[in-house]
Amino acid sequence: MRILRSALFAFLCLPLLAAAQQPPVPPALAAKSWLLIESGSGQTLAAQAPDERLEPASLTKLMTAYLTFAALRQGTLKIDQTVPVSERAWKTGGSRMFIQVGTQVKVDDLIKGMIVQSGNDACIALAEAIAGGEENFAQMMNREAQRLGMKSTSFRNATGLPDPQHYTTARDLATLAGALIRDFPEDYAKYYSLKEFRYNNITQPNRNRLLWLDPTVDGMKTGYTEAAGYCLISSAKRGPRRLLSVLLGAGSDSVRAQESLKLINFGYQFYDAHQLYAKDQPVSSLKVWKGSESAVKAGFPNDFIIAVPKGLGPRVKAELVAQQPLLAPVSPGQVVGTLKVSIDDKPYGDYPVVALTGVPVAGFFGRLIDSVRLWFN
């Protein structure tokens, strides 16, 4: 009888175990394309047509902001510097911060006008200050897009105003938004959570409704044109986890906010955060050939947190597969291996592991000895 009861219990639990191993089903959303990313690992938690080329509208301004923050870091632009307003910037149509031709505007105000008020005039003024003109600035935008790995993006202007050759995808926009938060965290925190900005005696609210609807949302950017529809990139941080949602082609301002919030809540409600490694914690020490050091510590430059379906955290396993032979020189941040993550011995994801320090090339005799050893190996 005891054996029969055990067998019956196991039989009844089978559907529950099978269901636990199935990925959560994301909600259906009223938009053309969307993507939900776990920022800690880059995992895709939900997606619909993420690689479809679409018009980005004012989401373009994320790249304009990225290049502006880069110029500030490099010192080619100063936060308290004043920028002259050209006639071209003043005449730019669409959303504006209402700068006046012939006046001088502080870079800090232009950044707020670009991010909070979505001012096209502010974007042109910044592009002219950084690159001498919008055409040169667009070339910088495309070079940076390629460097970041945005493979399906073409920029033609700094604003997002319609152009047949101005397009991107939800996946590329997620790459850009994630890079902005990662590379310029202080600037992101300073500007993207602002709910309003007043300039020239005109107060304009941030168009990102989620800043009011969800206190864990701290950015990012809205966009709209007739062709693009209503678009919204949002980022929320709850506890150690940050989620990034991209929603393109909604039917209205309220719909893009509601559907984006659905997407973010889905990620938090159906997935747990599972931290595998802390920032700069070595995953392993890897053999280096022909280097001044014989090994290099490998790990992650930030806390490595993955999202796993609720309750499956204890069943996660990770294995490091190293790139061998690993030859010097090795640069900090260089990919040196892959962390293969599994749940219940089933593949769950592969993630790049980087060198936490650098290893210069060894001297002549050191290289010679390792060359001989490699030959025998």
C-alpha positions, 0 to 999 in steps of 0.5 A, spaced: 500 500 500 505 504 501 508 503 494 502 504 491 501 511 495 508 513 493 507 511 486 500 515 486 503 521 489 509 521 483 504 520 478 500 526 480 506 531 481 508 529 474 504 535 471 506 540 476 514 538 475 513 539 467 509 545 468 515 548 472 520 546 467 516 550 462 518 557 461 512 562 463 508 565 457 508 572 456 502 577 455 500 578 449 501 586 448 497 591 443 504 593 439 508 592 433 514 589 437 517 588 444 522 586 448 524 585 455 531 584 457 534 582 464 539 587 465 544 583 469 545 577 464 542 580 457 537 575 457 531 575 453 525 574 457 519 576 452 519 578 445 515 579 439 518 581 432 524 584 436 528 584 429 523 587 425 526 594 422 521 600 424 522 607 425 525 609 432 522 616 432 524 620 438 528 613 441 533 616 437 535 621 442 538 615 446 544 615 441 544 623 441 544 622 449 550 617 449 554 621 445 553 627 449 555 623 455 561 621 452 563 628 450 562 630 457 567 624 459 572 626 454 572 633 456 570 636 449 564 638 452 563 641 459 556 641 463 556 648 464 558 650 457 554 655 453 552 653 446 549 658 441 543 656 438 543 656 430 537 658 426 537 651 424 536 648 431 531 654 432 527 652 426 527 644 427 519 642 428 516 637 432 517 637 440 521 643 442 524 646 448 523 653 445 530 655 445 531 662 441 536 663 435 542 667 437 542 666 444 546 661 448 544 655 452 547 651 457 549 644 456 546 642 462 539 645 460 540 642 453 540 635 456 534 636 460 531 639 454 532 633 450 531 628 455 525 630 459 522 635 454 524 631 448 526 637 444 528 636 437 531 643 437 536 641 443 538 635 439 540 639 433 544 644 438 548 639 441 549 635 435 552 642 432 556 643 439 559 636 438 560 635 431 560 641 428 553 639 424 548 634 424 550 630 418 557 629 421 553 627 428 549 622 424 556 619 422 558 619 429 551 615 431 552 610 426 559 608 428 557 608 435 551 603 433 556 599 430 561 599 435 555 597 440 553 591 436 547 594 433 547 591 427 540 593 424 540 600 425 541 606 420 541 613 423 540 619 419 539 625 424 539 626 431 532 627 433 528 621 430 524 625 425 522 621 419 527 619 414 526 613 409 533 611 411 532 612 419 531 605 422 532 600 428 529 594 431 527 593 438 533 589 440 538 594 437 534 599 442 535 594 448 542 594 446 543 602 446 539 603 452 543 598 456 549 601 454 547 608 456 545 605 463 552 601 464 557 606 461 554 612 464 550 610 470 551 617 474 548 621 468 542 616 467 540 617 474 541 624 474 537 626 468 532 620 466 528 620 472 526 627 472 519 628 471 519 635 468 523 641 466 522 648 465 525 653 460 524 659 457 518 660 462 515 653 459 514 647 464 513 641 460 512 634 463 516 628 462 512 624 457 514 617 460 508 616 464 511 610 468 515 615 472 508 616 475 505 609 475 511 605 478 516 608 483 521 603 481 521 605 474 527 610 473 527 612 466 528 612 459 525 615 453 518 615 449 517 616 442 512 618 437 511 619 429 505 617 425 509 612 422 512 609 428 506 609 433 507 610 440 513 607 443 517 607 450 523 604 452 522 603 460 527 601 465 525 599 472 529 596 478 526 592 484 531 590 489 538 587 485 534 586 479 534 591 473 529 590 467 529 593 461 523 593 456 522 596 449 515 597 446 514 599 439 508 601 435 502 602 440 496 605 438 496 611 444 500 614 449 496 610 454 496 604 451 504 604 450 504 605 458 500 600 460 503 595 455 510 597 458 508 596 465 505 589 463 511 587 460 515 589 466 510 586 471 511 579 468 518 579 468 518 580 476 512 576 477 514 570 473 522 570 474 526 570 480 533 573 481 539 568 482 546 571 483 551 566 480 557 571 481 559 578 484 562 583 481 570 582 479 569 575 483 573 570 480 569 564 476 576 561 475 583 562 474 585 560 467 592 558 464 595 564 459 601 562 454 607 566 453 605 571 458 608 575 463 603 571 468 602 564 467 594 565 469 589 570 469 582 571 473 576 570 469 569 573 471 564 578 470 565 586 471 558 587 474 554 582 479 552 577 474 544 576 476 540 571 471 533 570 471 530 564 472 522 561 473 520 562 480 522 556 484 528 554 480 533 557 483 536 551 487 536 547 480 541 552 477 548 549 475 554 553 471 560 550 468 566 555 465 568 553 458 575 556 457 578 559 451 584 555 450 590 556 448 589 563 451 595 567 448 598 573 451 597 579 451 590 579 455 586 585 456 582 587 462 575 585 459 577 581 454 572 575 453 576 568 455 571 563 456 563 562 456 559 560 462 554 555 460 548 555 465 543 549 465 537 548 469 535 540 471 541 539 466 538 542 460 541 548 457 539 555 459 544 560 457 551 561 455 554 568 457 561 571 456 566 571 461 572 576 461 579 577 464 578 581 470 586 583 469 591 584 464 597 580 462 602 583 458 607 579 453 612 575 456 620 576 454 623 572 449 625 566 453 618 566 456 615 566 449 620 561 447 619 556 452 611 556 452 612 555 444 615 549 445 610 547 450 605 548 446 608 544 440 608 538 445 601 539 447 
